[in-house]
Structure formats: structure tokens, C-alpha cells
Amino acid sequence: MQQAQLAKAYGKVFDAPGVVNGSARVRFVGVWPTGNVGVKRETDPDSFGPLTVSPEKAQSLMQAIERRYPAK
């Protein structure tokens, strides 16, 4: 995935079941240097820190980002 796609997706909410237990809609907050992905539940307030999920668990989120912001 290209950096421009990730930049456009930052802070946006995506339908990504299975990324966070109990929530099918998650807010993308970045990819850490380790490759893990930072997310928040759609309903989490801004004062809550992001959750870190593995790239494997975040696969549905990354696919949703690809669909919304296709690589050029």
C-alpha cells in the first residue's frame, strides 16, 4: 500500500469486521514502524488511545482502504 493511500485514510472510519472485537466499524490511525496497525472503534472518544492490531488481523481494514483509495 502506498503512503498517499494511508495518508488519505488517516482518521477515516471503515467497515472492517474482525479487526476489533465487538465493533465492525473502525477508525484508521496509522501503521506503526513495526508493521502493526493502529485503530480506534468508531465510538471511542478522541481522548482514548489507539489499539494496536497485527497486520494479519487488520487485513479487512487494509482491503477497505484499498477499495476506497485505489493506488494510482
MIFIDREN-811182 format. One record per residue (C-alpha): residue number from 1; residue in one letter; y, x, z. Coordinates in nm, 3 decimals. Example, Ala and Ser with C-alpha at 12.3 -4.5 7.8 and 13.67 -1.06 7.14 Angstrom:
+------+------+---------+---------+---------+
: resi : resn :      py :      px :      pz :
+------+------+---------+---------+---------+
:    1 :    A :  -0.450 :   1.230 :   0.780 :
:    2 :    S :  -0.106 :   1.367 :   0.714 :
+------+------+---------+---------+---------+
This chain:
+------+------+---------+---------+---------+
: resi : resn :      py :      px :      pz :
+------+------+---------+---------+---------+
:    1 :    M :   0.000 :   0.000 :   0.000 :
:    2 :    Q :   0.345 :   0.129 :  -0.089 :
:    3 :    Q :   0.619 :   0.193 :   0.164 :
:    4 :    A :   0.851 :  -0.053 :  -0.015 :
:    5 :    Q :   0.597 :  -0.333 :   0.036 :
:    6 :    L :   0.570 :  -0.255 :   0.407 :
:    7 :    A :   0.948 :  -0.241 :   0.442 :
:    8 :    K :   0.985 :  -0.586 :   0.283 :
:    9 :    A :   0.713 :  -0.727 :   0.509 :
:   10 :    Y :   0.862 :  -0.592 :   0.834 :
:   11 :    G :   0.936 :  -0.874 :   1.077 :
:   12 :    K :   0.792 :  -1.144 :   0.850 :
:   13 :    V :   0.524 :  -1.392 :   0.956 :
:   14 :    F :   0.198 :  -1.411 :   0.762 :
:   15 :    D :  -0.111 :  -1.632 :   0.776 :
:   16 :    A :  -0.376 :  -1.380 :   0.877 :
:   17 :    P :  -0.666 :  -1.534 :   1.070 :
:   18 :    G :  -0.873 :  -1.299 :   1.281 :
:   19 :    V :  -0.607 :  -1.034 :   1.338 :
:   20 :    V :  -0.504 :  -1.159 :   1.683 :
:   21 :    N :  -0.735 :  -1.378 :   1.889 :
:   22 :    G :  -0.600 :  -1.729 :   1.928 :
:   23 :    S :  -0.338 :  -1.704 :   1.655 :
:   24 :    A :  -0.371 :  -1.732 :   1.278 :
:   25 :    R :  -0.004 :  -1.651 :   1.214 :
:   26 :    V :   0.121 :  -1.303 :   1.299 :
:   27 :    R :   0.444 :  -1.110 :   1.260 :
:   28 :    F :   0.408 :  -0.767 :   1.098 :
:   29 :    V :   0.592 :  -0.491 :   1.287 :
:   30 :    G :   0.466 :  -0.178 :   1.115 :
:   31 :    V :   0.194 :   0.074 :   1.056 :
:   32 :    W :   0.174 :   0.348 :   1.317 :
:   33 :    P :   0.117 :   0.713 :   1.219 :
:   34 :    T :  -0.243 :   0.677 :   1.338 :
:   35 :    G :  -0.304 :   0.410 :   1.073 :
:   36 :    N :  -0.323 :   0.127 :   1.325 :
:   37 :    V :  -0.110 :  -0.180 :   1.259 :
:   38 :    G :   0.150 :  -0.332 :   1.491 :
:   39 :    V :   0.164 :  -0.712 :   1.510 :
:   40 :    K :   0.300 :  -0.992 :   1.726 :
:   41 :    R :   0.193 :  -1.352 :   1.749 :
:   42 :    E :   0.437 :  -1.579 :   1.572 :
:   43 :    T :   0.524 :  -1.742 :   1.905 :
:   44 :    D :   0.577 :  -1.419 :   2.102 :
:   45 :    P :   0.939 :  -1.368 :   2.210 :
:   46 :    D :   1.125 :  -1.058 :   2.092 :
:   47 :    S :   1.100 :  -0.912 :   2.442 :
:   48 :    F :   0.720 :  -0.884 :   2.409 :
:   49 :    G :   0.599 :  -0.556 :   2.268 :
:   50 :    P :   0.370 :  -0.545 :   1.966 :
:   51 :    L :  -0.008 :  -0.544 :   1.980 :
:   52 :    T :  -0.192 :  -0.261 :   1.808 :
:   53 :    V :  -0.490 :  -0.351 :   1.591 :
:   54 :    S :  -0.722 :  -0.134 :   1.386 :
:   55 :    P :  -0.682 :  -0.119 :   1.007 :
:   56 :    E :  -1.016 :  -0.298 :   0.973 :
:   57 :    K :  -0.906 :  -0.588 :   1.192 :
:   58 :    A :  -0.569 :  -0.607 :   1.013 :
:   59 :    Q :  -0.727 :  -0.630 :   0.668 :
:   60 :    S :  -0.642 :  -1.001 :   0.621 :
:   61 :    L :  -0.280 :  -0.927 :   0.714 :
:   62 :    M :  -0.257 :  -0.641 :   0.466 :
:   63 :    Q :  -0.403 :  -0.864 :   0.194 :
:   64 :    A :  -0.145 :  -1.132 :   0.275 :
:   65 :    I :   0.133 :  -0.871 :   0.243 :
:   66 :    E :  -0.009 :  -0.760 :  -0.094 :
:   67 :    R :  -0.010 :  -1.120 :  -0.218 :
:   68 :    R :   0.348 :  -1.187 :  -0.110 :
:   69 :    Y :   0.489 :  -0.848 :  -0.215 :
:   70 :    P :   0.277 :  -0.715 :  -0.503 :
:   71 :    A :   0.308 :  -0.347 :  -0.595 :
:   72 :    K :   0.527 :  -0.285 :  -0.898 :
+------+------+---------+---------+---------+
